[in-house]
Amino acid sequence: MSDPVLLSILTCPECRHETQAQMPTDSCQWFFECPNCRTVLRPKPGDCCVFCSYGTNPCPPVQLGSSCCS
């Protein structure tokens, strides 16, 4: 199994601004403030974190085949 990708591009659902962010490996990120419009992103229902909802790569635990934040 390969190492997880730790960079993801988050796309704001309000203004479509894209921000590259590094994902934490030891915790979930439930909130992210868009630097462009200041909308606070939260996970969509059924997703564990903002990276799984709005990122180009899911969070590291999901990439490795386990559940996030367990």
Chimera marker file (.cmm) of the C-alpha trace (Angstrom):
<marker_set name="trace">
<marker id="1" x="0.000" y="0.000" z="0.000" r="1" g="1" b="0" radius="0.5"/>
<marker id="2" x="1.375" y="3.428" z="-0.899" r="1" g="1" b="0" radius="0.5"/>
<marker id="3" x="1.644" y="6.418" z="1.378" r="1" g="1" b="0" radius="0.5"/>
<marker id="4" x="-1.372" y="8.738" z="1.417" r="1" g="1" b="0" radius="0.5"/>
<marker id="5" x="-1.329" y="11.992" z="-0.512" r="1" g="1" b="0" radius="0.5"/>
<marker id="6" x="-1.217" y="14.781" z="2.068" r="1" g="1" b="0" radius="0.5"/>
<marker id="7" x="-2.043" y="17.722" z="-0.194" r="1" g="1" b="0" radius="0.5"/>
<marker id="8" x="-5.524" y="18.415" z="-1.466" r="1" g="1" b="0" radius="0.5"/>
<marker id="9" x="-7.178" y="21.285" z="-3.273" r="1" g="1" b="0" radius="0.5"/>
<marker id="10" x="-10.334" y="22.411" z="-1.501" r="1" g="1" b="0" radius="0.5"/>
<marker id="11" x="-12.972" y="24.057" z="-3.707" r="1" g="1" b="0" radius="0.5"/>
<marker id="12" x="-15.388" y="26.409" z="-1.991" r="1" g="1" b="0" radius="0.5"/>
<marker id="13" x="-18.993" y="25.544" z="-2.928" r="1" g="1" b="0" radius="0.5"/>
<marker id="14" x="-20.010" y="29.211" z="-2.670" r="1" g="1" b="0" radius="0.5"/>
<marker id="15" x="-17.415" y="31.082" z="-4.748" r="1" g="1" b="0" radius="0.5"/>
<marker id="16" x="-15.527" y="28.150" z="-6.397" r="1" g="1" b="0" radius="0.5"/>
<marker id="17" x="-12.193" y="29.465" z="-5.076" r="1" g="1" b="0" radius="0.5"/>
<marker id="18" x="-9.538" y="26.740" z="-4.912" r="1" g="1" b="0" radius="0.5"/>
<marker id="19" x="-7.070" y="26.515" z="-2.028" r="1" g="1" b="0" radius="0.5"/>
<marker id="20" x="-4.268" y="23.990" z="-1.684" r="1" g="1" b="0" radius="0.5"/>
<marker id="21" x="-4.083" y="22.679" z="1.881" r="1" g="1" b="0" radius="0.5"/>
<marker id="22" x="-2.111" y="20.043" z="3.735" r="1" g="1" b="0" radius="0.5"/>
<marker id="23" x="-4.248" y="17.434" z="5.442" r="1" g="1" b="0" radius="0.5"/>
<marker id="24" x="-3.570" y="16.537" z="9.051" r="1" g="1" b="0" radius="0.5"/>
<marker id="25" x="-2.604" y="12.912" z="9.648" r="1" g="1" b="0" radius="0.5"/>
<marker id="26" x="-3.525" y="12.814" z="13.338" r="1" g="1" b="0" radius="0.5"/>
<marker id="27" x="-6.975" y="14.442" z="13.393" r="1" g="1" b="0" radius="0.5"/>
<marker id="28" x="-10.004" y="15.277" z="11.266" r="1" g="1" b="0" radius="0.5"/>
<marker id="29" x="-10.637" y="18.729" z="9.916" r="1" g="1" b="0" radius="0.5"/>
<marker id="30" x="-14.304" y="19.541" z="10.302" r="1" g="1" b="0" radius="0.5"/>
<marker id="31" x="-14.084" y="23.229" z="9.398" r="1" g="1" b="0" radius="0.5"/>
<marker id="32" x="-12.228" y="25.282" z="6.807" r="1" g="1" b="0" radius="0.5"/>
<marker id="33" x="-12.713" y="28.984" z="6.123" r="1" g="1" b="0" radius="0.5"/>
<marker id="34" x="-12.488" y="29.963" z="2.470" r="1" g="1" b="0" radius="0.5"/>
<marker id="35" x="-9.803" y="32.651" z="2.193" r="1" g="1" b="0" radius="0.5"/>
<marker id="36" x="-11.722" y="34.301" z="-0.644" r="1" g="1" b="0" radius="0.5"/>
<marker id="37" x="-15.342" y="34.647" z="0.559" r="1" g="1" b="0" radius="0.5"/>
<marker id="38" x="-14.929" y="33.609" z="4.237" r="1" g="1" b="0" radius="0.5"/>
<marker id="39" x="-17.564" y="30.866" z="3.984" r="1" g="1" b="0" radius="0.5"/>
<marker id="40" x="-16.937" y="28.196" z="6.605" r="1" g="1" b="0" radius="0.5"/>
<marker id="41" x="-16.933" y="24.788" z="4.943" r="1" g="1" b="0" radius="0.5"/>
<marker id="42" x="-18.272" y="21.826" z="6.919" r="1" g="1" b="0" radius="0.5"/>
<marker id="43" x="-18.429" y="18.173" z="5.826" r="1" g="1" b="0" radius="0.5"/>
<marker id="44" x="-21.415" y="17.136" z="3.736" r="1" g="1" b="0" radius="0.5"/>
<marker id="45" x="-23.773" y="14.615" z="5.377" r="1" g="1" b="0" radius="0.5"/>
<marker id="46" x="-22.100" y="11.202" z="5.338" r="1" g="1" b="0" radius="0.5"/>
<marker id="47" x="-18.576" y="12.580" z="4.933" r="1" g="1" b="0" radius="0.5"/>
<marker id="48" x="-16.089" y="12.636" z="7.785" r="1" g="1" b="0" radius="0.5"/>
<marker id="49" x="-14.208" y="15.847" z="7.009" r="1" g="1" b="0" radius="0.5"/>
<marker id="50" x="-13.949" y="18.838" z="4.670" r="1" g="1" b="0" radius="0.5"/>
<marker id="51" x="-11.305" y="17.087" z="2.547" r="1" g="1" b="0" radius="0.5"/>
<marker id="52" x="-13.651" y="14.181" z="1.808" r="1" g="1" b="0" radius="0.5"/>
<marker id="53" x="-16.404" y="16.635" z="0.854" r="1" g="1" b="0" radius="0.5"/>
<marker id="54" x="-14.573" y="19.384" z="-1.037" r="1" g="1" b="0" radius="0.5"/>
<marker id="55" x="-11.035" y="18.170" z="-1.720" r="1" g="1" b="0" radius="0.5"/>
<marker id="56" x="-9.317" y="16.606" z="-4.696" r="1" g="1" b="0" radius="0.5"/>
<marker id="57" x="-8.055" y="13.860" z="-2.350" r="1" g="1" b="0" radius="0.5"/>
<marker id="58" x="-9.912" y="12.285" z="0.565" r="1" g="1" b="0" radius="0.5"/>
<marker id="59" x="-8.339" y="12.376" z="4.015" r="1" g="1" b="0" radius="0.5"/>
<marker id="60" x="-5.398" y="10.037" z="4.771" r="1" g="1" b="0" radius="0.5"/>
<marker id="61" x="-7.390" y="7.415" z="6.752" r="1" g="1" b="0" radius="0.5"/>
<marker id="62" x="-9.911" y="7.054" z="3.909" r="1" g="1" b="0" radius="0.5"/>
<marker id="63" x="-7.074" y="6.820" z="1.362" r="1" g="1" b="0" radius="0.5"/>
<marker id="64" x="-5.637" y="3.944" z="3.426" r="1" g="1" b="0" radius="0.5"/>
<marker id="65" x="-8.971" y="2.106" z="3.459" r="1" g="1" b="0" radius="0.5"/>
<marker id="66" x="-10.144" y="2.778" z="6.996" r="1" g="1" b="0" radius="0.5"/>
<marker id="67" x="-12.796" y="5.026" z="8.377" r="1" g="1" b="0" radius="0.5"/>
<marker id="68" x="-11.846" y="8.551" z="9.239" r="1" g="1" b="0" radius="0.5"/>
<marker id="69" x="-11.779" y="9.728" z="12.831" r="1" g="1" b="0" radius="0.5"/>
<marker id="70" x="-12.342" y="6.316" z="14.345" r="1" g="1" b="0" radius="0.5"/>
<link id1="1" id2="2" r="1" g="1" b="0" radius="0.2"/>
<link id1="2" id2="3" r="1" g="1" b="0" radius="0.2"/>
<link id1="3" id2="4" r="1" g="1" b="0" radius="0.2"/>
<link id1="4" id2="5" r="1" g="1" b="0" radius="0.2"/>
<link id1="5" id2="6" r="1" g="1" b="0" radius="0.2"/>
<link id1="6" id2="7" r="1" g="1" b="0" radius="0.2"/>
<link id1="7" id2="8" r="1" g="1" b="0" radius="0.2"/>
<link id1="8" id2="9" r="1" g="1" b="0" radius="0.2"/>
<link id1="9" id2="10" r="1" g="1" b="0" radius="0.2"/>
<link id1="10" id2="11" r="1" g="1" b="0" radius="0.2"/>
<link id1="11" id2="12" r="1" g="1" b="0" radius="0.2"/>
<link id1="12" id2="13" r="1" g="1" b="0" radius="0.2"/>
<link id1="13" id2="14" r="1" g="1" b="0" radius="0.2"/>
<link id1="14" id2="15" r="1" g="1" b="0" radius="0.2"/>
<link id1="15" id2="16" r="1" g="1" b="0" radius="0.2"/>
<link id1="16" id2="17" r="1" g="1" b="0" radius="0.2"/>
<link id1="17" id2="18" r="1" g="1" b="0" radius="0.2"/>
<link id1="18" id2="19" r="1" g="1" b="0" radius="0.2"/>
<link id1="19" id2="20" r="1" g="1" b="0" radius="0.2"/>
<link id1="20" id2="21" r="1" g="1" b="0" radius="0.2"/>
<link id1="21" id2="22" r="1" g="1" b="0" radius="0.2"/>
<link id1="22" id2="23" r="1" g="1" b="0" radius="0.2"/>
<link id1="23" id2="24" r="1" g="1" b="0" radius="0.2"/>
<link id1="24" id2="25" r="1" g="1" b="0" radius="0.2"/>
<link id1="25" id2="26" r="1" g="1" b="0" radius="0.2"/>
<link id1="26" id2="27" r="1" g="1" b="0" radius="0.2"/>
<link id1="27" id2="28" r="1" g="1" b="0" radius="0.2"/>
<link id1="28" id2="29" r="1" g="1" b="0" radius="0.2"/>
<link id1="29" id2="30" r="1" g="1" b="0" radius="0.2"/>
<link id1="30" id2="31" r="1" g="1" b="0" radius="0.2"/>
<link id1="31" id2="32" r="1" g="1" b="0" radius="0.2"/>
<link id1="32" id2="33" r="1" g="1" b="0" radius="0.2"/>
<link id1="33" id2="34" r="1" g="1" b="0" radius="0.2"/>
<link id1="34" id2="35" r="1" g="1" b="0" radius="0.2"/>
<link id1="35" id2="36" r="1" g="1" b="0" radius="0.2"/>
<link id1="36" id2="37" r="1" g="1" b="0" radius="0.2"/>
<link id1="37" id2="38" r="1" g="1" b="0" radius="0.2"/>
<link id1="38" id2="39" r="1" g="1" b="0" radius="0.2"/>
<link id1="39" id2="40" r="1" g="1" b="0" radius="0.2"/>
<link id1="40" id2="41" r="1" g="1" b="0" radius="0.2"/>
<link id1="41" id2="42" r="1" g="1" b="0" radius="0.2"/>
<link id1="42" id2="43" r="1" g="1" b="0" radius="0.2"/>
<link id1="43" id2="44" r="1" g="1" b="0" radius="0.2"/>
<link id1="44" id2="45" r="1" g="1" b="0" radius="0.2"/>
<link id1="45" id2="46" r="1" g="1" b="0" radius="0.2"/>
<link id1="46" id2="47" r="1" g="1" b="0" radius="0.2"/>
<link id1="47" id2="48" r="1" g="1" b="0" radius="0.2"/>
<link id1="48" id2="49" r="1" g="1" b="0" radius="0.2"/>
<link id1="49" id2="50" r="1" g="1" b="0" radius="0.2"/>
<link id1="50" id2="51" r="1" g="1" b="0" radius="0.2"/>
<link id1="51" id2="52" r="1" g="1" b="0" radius="0.2"/>
<link id1="52" id2="53" r="1" g="1" b="0" radius="0.2"/>
<link id1="53" id2="54" r="1" g="1" b="0" radius="0.2"/>
<link id1="54" id2="55" r="1" g="1" b="0" radius="0.2"/>
<link id1="55" id2="56" r="1" g="1" b="0" radius="0.2"/>
<link id1="56" id2="57" r="1" g="1" b="0" radius="0.2"/>
<link id1="57" id2="58" r="1" g="1" b="0" radius="0.2"/>
<link id1="58" id2="59" r="1" g="1" b="0" radius="0.2"/>
<link id1="59" id2="60" r="1" g="1" b="0" radius="0.2"/>
<link id1="60" id2="61" r="1" g="1" b="0" radius="0.2"/>
<link id1="61" id2="62" r="1" g="1" b="0" radius="0.2"/>
<link id1="62" id2="63" r="1" g="1" b="0" radius="0.2"/>
<link id1="63" id2="64" r="1" g="1" b="0" radius="0.2"/>
<link id1="64" id2="65" r="1" g="1" b="0" radius="0.2"/>
<link id1="65" id2="66" r="1" g="1" b="0" radius="0.2"/>
<link id1="66" id2="67" r="1" g="1" b="0" radius="0.2"/>
<link id1="67" id2="68" r="1" g="1" b="0" radius="0.2"/>
<link id1="68" id2="69" r="1" g="1" b="0" radius="0.2"/>
<link id1="69" id2="70" r="1" g="1" b="0" radius="0.2"/>
</marker_set>
